[in-house]
Amino acid sequence: MPDAISITSAENDVTLGCFEVGGRLIAIDVVNVREVVRWQPVTPLPKSPALIDGVVDLRGILVPVVDLGRALNDRKVDPSSATRIVVTETNGLIVGLTVDSAVEVLQVGAASMEDPPPLATHAGYEAVRAVIRRPDSEPIMVLSLEYLIESVYRSVLTDREDAA
């Protein structure tokens, strides 16, 4: 399943799942969201990439789990009754993302989505694929799942360099 913003041709709207991570709203295109489940303890995987906390068993499927707070902000999500695991799929890879809470499903016009600021993208910042501007509210960042997966791969290389 491609990690692309889904735009319906009839209405030119985008449907996003919004999640709180470290006090900020992060959105993920619902095309990439398989389900949202209550947080459950993960089983650590020995010698797994640094960003993978472990796995959970969801109806017979082992899903690797990444703490989105740690991956984006270096601030681990502190599990509470509101904590959720967002099970996503992109390019055939399934990954669970631990978030502080699920907030809402938001439908926005494609015209309200903007590219991240040029300075950020020129500096190599690729975690956000788009920004949603909202009147009288903070912008919502639309997560790039490709960036997240690439971060997991890079964490393996960093671990190997640290071990050498």
Secondary structure, 3 states (H helix, E strand, C coil): CCCCCCCCCCCCEEEEEEEEECCEEEEEEHHHEEEEEECCCCECCCCCCCCEEEEEEECCEEEEEEEHHHHHHCCCCCCCCCCEEEEEEECCEEEEEEECEEEEEEEEEHHHEECCCHHHHHCCCCCEEEEECCCCCCCEEEECHHHHHHHHHHHHHHHHHHHC
